[in-house]
Amino acid sequence: MGEGGGPLEGGEALAYLETARDQLEDARLAINAGRYALCVLLSSMSAENASSALIIAVGAKPSRRHRNSLVLHRLSGLVEGELRELLAEVIHLLKRLEPHVTMSRYPIRRGLDLLPPERFYGEGDAREALELASRVVELCERGVSLASSGT
Protein backbone atom coordinates (compact mmCIF):
# COMPACT_ATOMS: atom_id res chain seq x y z
CA MET A 1 0.00 0.00 0.00
CA GLY A 2 1.10 3.53 -0.73
CA GLU A 3 1.76 6.23 1.78
CA GLY A 4 0.46 9.77 1.83
CA GLY A 5 -1.00 12.46 3.99
CA GLY A 6 -4.61 12.47 5.02
CA PRO A 7 -7.20 14.96 3.84
CA LEU A 8 -6.18 17.43 6.54
CA GLU A 9 -2.69 17.61 5.06
CA GLY A 10 -3.92 18.01 1.51
CA GLY A 11 -2.95 14.44 0.71
CA GLU A 12 -6.30 13.54 -0.81
CA ALA A 13 -6.32 16.48 -3.23
CA LEU A 14 -2.68 15.83 -4.13
CA ALA A 15 -3.43 12.15 -4.84
CA TYR A 16 -6.21 13.18 -7.23
CA LEU A 17 -3.87 15.66 -8.95
CA GLU A 18 -1.14 13.05 -9.33
CA THR A 19 -3.68 10.63 -10.80
CA ALA A 20 -4.84 13.35 -13.22
CA ARG A 21 -1.27 14.03 -14.35
CA ASP A 22 -0.60 10.31 -14.87
CA GLN A 23 -3.79 9.93 -16.92
CA LEU A 24 -2.85 12.95 -19.01
CA GLU A 25 0.52 11.37 -19.77
CA ASP A 26 -1.20 8.09 -20.66
CA ALA A 27 -3.56 10.04 -22.95
CA ARG A 28 -0.53 11.44 -24.76
CA LEU A 29 0.85 7.93 -25.21
CA ALA A 30 -2.55 6.75 -26.50
CA ILE A 31 -2.84 9.50 -29.12
CA ASN A 32 0.70 8.84 -30.31
CA ALA A 33 -0.27 5.18 -30.74
CA GLY A 34 -3.37 6.10 -32.76
CA ARG A 35 -5.72 4.99 -29.95
CA TYR A 36 -8.06 7.96 -30.20
CA ALA A 37 -10.98 6.69 -28.12
CA LEU A 38 -8.57 5.71 -25.35
CA CYS A 39 -7.01 9.18 -25.50
CA VAL A 40 -10.45 10.77 -25.15
CA LEU A 41 -11.32 8.50 -22.21
CA LEU A 42 -8.05 9.15 -20.40
CA SER A 43 -8.27 12.89 -21.09
CA SER A 44 -11.80 13.10 -19.69
CA MET A 45 -10.85 11.01 -16.67
CA SER A 46 -7.83 13.23 -16.09
CA ALA A 47 -10.04 16.32 -16.07
CA GLU A 48 -12.45 14.60 -13.70
CA ASN A 49 -9.68 13.70 -11.26
CA ALA A 50 -8.12 17.16 -11.42
CA SER A 51 -11.49 18.77 -10.73
CA SER A 52 -12.06 16.33 -7.87
CA ALA A 53 -8.81 17.61 -6.33
CA LEU A 54 -10.06 21.17 -6.62
CA ILE A 55 -13.42 20.28 -5.08
CA ILE A 56 -11.71 18.58 -2.15
CA ALA A 57 -9.35 21.55 -1.69
CA VAL A 58 -12.38 23.86 -1.47
CA GLY A 59 -13.86 21.58 1.19
CA ALA A 60 -16.52 19.57 -0.63
CA LYS A 61 -16.98 16.07 -2.04
CA PRO A 62 -16.62 15.23 -5.75
CA SER A 63 -19.56 13.97 -7.78
CA ARG A 64 -20.10 10.22 -7.93
CA ARG A 65 -21.88 10.60 -11.26
CA HIS A 66 -19.08 12.08 -13.41
CA ARG A 67 -20.58 15.57 -13.09
CA ASN A 68 -18.01 17.62 -11.20
CA SER A 69 -19.10 20.66 -13.21
CA LEU A 70 -22.34 20.68 -11.20
CA VAL A 71 -20.49 20.49 -7.88
CA LEU A 72 -18.16 23.30 -8.94
CA HIS A 73 -21.13 25.39 -10.04
CA ARG A 74 -22.63 25.09 -6.55
CA LEU A 75 -19.27 25.94 -4.97
CA SER A 76 -18.67 28.97 -7.20
CA GLY A 77 -21.09 31.03 -5.11
CA LEU A 78 -19.02 30.32 -1.99
CA VAL A 79 -15.66 31.57 -3.27
CA GLU A 80 -14.43 34.93 -4.51
CA GLY A 81 -11.85 36.58 -6.72
CA GLU A 82 -9.39 34.60 -8.79
CA LEU A 83 -10.68 31.28 -7.48
CA ARG A 84 -14.24 32.08 -8.61
CA GLU A 85 -13.00 33.03 -12.10
CA LEU A 86 -10.93 29.86 -12.26
CA LEU A 87 -13.96 27.73 -11.29
CA ALA A 88 -15.99 29.31 -14.10
CA GLU A 89 -13.40 28.32 -16.70
CA VAL A 90 -13.05 24.79 -15.29
CA ILE A 91 -16.85 24.36 -15.36
CA HIS A 92 -16.95 25.43 -19.01
CA LEU A 93 -14.22 22.96 -19.97
CA LEU A 94 -15.68 20.10 -17.93
CA LYS A 95 -19.05 20.46 -19.63
CA ARG A 96 -17.30 19.64 -22.90
CA LEU A 97 -15.38 16.66 -21.49
CA GLU A 98 -17.78 15.02 -19.03
CA PRO A 99 -19.97 13.23 -21.60
CA HIS A 100 -16.90 11.40 -22.88
CA VAL A 101 -16.18 9.72 -19.53
CA THR A 102 -18.91 7.24 -20.45
CA MET A 103 -19.29 7.70 -24.23
CA SER A 104 -15.68 6.72 -24.92
CA ARG A 105 -16.09 3.43 -23.03
CA TYR A 106 -19.16 1.91 -24.68
CA PRO A 107 -20.48 1.34 -28.20
CA ILE A 108 -22.20 4.45 -29.56
CA ARG A 109 -25.49 4.36 -31.47
CA ARG A 110 -25.44 6.26 -34.78
CA GLY A 111 -28.71 5.70 -36.61
CA LEU A 112 -29.14 1.95 -36.91
CA ASP A 113 -25.45 1.28 -36.34
CA LEU A 114 -23.72 0.61 -33.07
CA LEU A 115 -20.12 1.81 -33.33
CA PRO A 116 -17.24 0.83 -31.07
CA PRO A 117 -15.66 3.99 -29.61
CA GLU A 118 -12.51 3.48 -31.71
CA ARG A 119 -14.62 3.86 -34.87
CA PHE A 120 -16.45 6.91 -33.53
CA TYR A 121 -13.57 9.05 -32.25
CA GLY A 122 -10.95 10.41 -34.62
CA GLU A 123 -7.62 12.13 -34.22
CA GLY A 124 -9.22 15.59 -34.06
CA ASP A 125 -11.49 14.49 -31.20
CA ALA A 126 -8.51 13.09 -29.33
CA ARG A 127 -6.40 16.21 -29.81
CA GLU A 128 -9.24 18.44 -28.64
CA ALA A 129 -9.90 16.30 -25.55
CA LEU A 130 -6.21 16.24 -24.69
CA GLU A 131 -5.94 20.01 -25.05
CA LEU A 132 -9.04 20.62 -22.90
CA ALA A 133 -7.88 18.19 -20.23
CA SER A 134 -4.41 19.75 -20.13
CA ARG A 135 -5.99 23.12 -19.45
CA VAL A 136 -8.27 21.67 -16.75
CA VAL A 137 -5.30 20.07 -14.97
CA GLU A 138 -3.35 23.34 -15.16
CA LEU A 139 -6.28 25.34 -13.78
CA CYS A 140 -7.02 22.83 -11.03
CA GLU A 141 -3.40 22.80 -9.90
CA ARG A 142 -3.61 26.58 -9.57
CA GLY A 143 -7.01 26.33 -7.86
CA VAL A 144 -5.78 23.80 -5.30
CA SER A 145 -2.89 26.14 -4.53
CA LEU A 146 -5.26 29.11 -4.13
CA ALA A 147 -7.69 27.15 -1.96
CA SER A 148 -4.86 25.83 0.21
CA SER A 149 -3.47 29.32 0.77
CA GLY A 150 -6.90 30.67 1.62
CA THR A 151 -6.97 33.33 -1.12
N, C-alpha and C positions, 0 to 999 in steps of 0.2 A: 504494500500500500504506500501511496505517496504521502509526503508531508506537506504542510502548509498552515498558514495562519487561519484562524476562525473568522467568521463574519465581522467581529469587532475589530480585527486588525486589517480588514480590507482583503483578506485572503480569498473570500468567495468571489468578489468582483474581479480580483486579479486572475483567478482560475478561469473564469468565463472569458476574460480578455485573452489569456494565453491560448485557450481553445479556439477562439475566433481567429487569432493570428495563424495558428496551425492549419485551420481549415482554409484560410485564404491562401496559404502556401500550397496546400493540396489542390486547391482550385486552379492555381497557376500550372501545376504539373498536369492536371487533367486537360486543360485547354491546349497545352503544348503537345499532348498525346492525341489530340483530336476527339477527346471524350467530352463533347459539348454539354450534354445533359448532366453529366457528373459535375462539370464545372459550375453549371447553374445551381445545382443542388448544394454543393459545398459553399458557393458564394452566398446563397440565401441563408444557409445555416450559420455561416460566419457572421453575417449581419445580425442574425437572431441572437447569437451568443454575445456579441459585442454590446447589443442593446440591453441584454439581460444584465450585463455588468453595470451598465449605466443606471438601470432601474434599481439594482441592489445598492449602488453607491448613493442614490438619492433616498434610500430607505424604504423601498417597496419590494414587492415580489413580482417576478416576471410572469408573463402569461403562460398558461399551460396549453393554450390553443394556437400557438404560432402567431399571435397577434400582439406583439409588444408595442406596435404603433398605438394601439388603443390605451394601453397602460401609460405610455409616455404622454399621450394626449391628456389623460386625467392628471398626470403629475405636472404638466406644464403650467397649470394655474397656481401651483404651490412654490414655484421657483421664480427667480427674477434675473434680469440682466443678461449677461453672456450665456449663462446656462439655459435660460428660456429660449433664446434665439437658436442655440445649438439643438435643443430638443425639437424645435420646429423643423429644422433641416433633416434631422434623423427621422422624424415621423414621415416626412415627404418621401424620403428614400426607401424606408421600410415598406411603405404602401406599394411600392413598385416591386419589391423583392418577396414579400411575404407569400403571395400566391404560389410561388415556385418551390417553397419548402415541401409542399405536397405534390404539386403538378409534375415536378421533375422526377418523382419517384414511381409514378404509376402510369399505365397506359392512358392516353388522352384521346377522347372521342372527337373526331372531326367528320361531321356528316354521318355516314354509315360506317366509316372506318374507325378502328381503334388502333392508334399509333403508339409504339413504344416511345418513351421519351427521347431516345437517341435519334429517332426519325423525325421528331417534332422540333427539337432545338437545333439551331445552326450555330456557326461560328460567331455571327453577329450577336446573337442572343447571349452567348457565353461571354463575349468581350464586354457587353453592356452590364451583365450581372456582376462580373468581376470588378469592373470600374465602380459600380454603385456600392458594392460590398467594401471595397477598399476605402471609399470615402466614409462609409458608416463606421468602420473600425477606427479610422483616424479621428472622427468626431467623438466617438464614444470614449476613446482613450483620453481625449481632452476633457470631456464631460466628467469622467471618473475623477480626474485630477482636480477639476473645479469643485465637484461635490465633496471631495475629501478635504479640500482646503477651506470649505465653508463659504466660498465666494459665489 
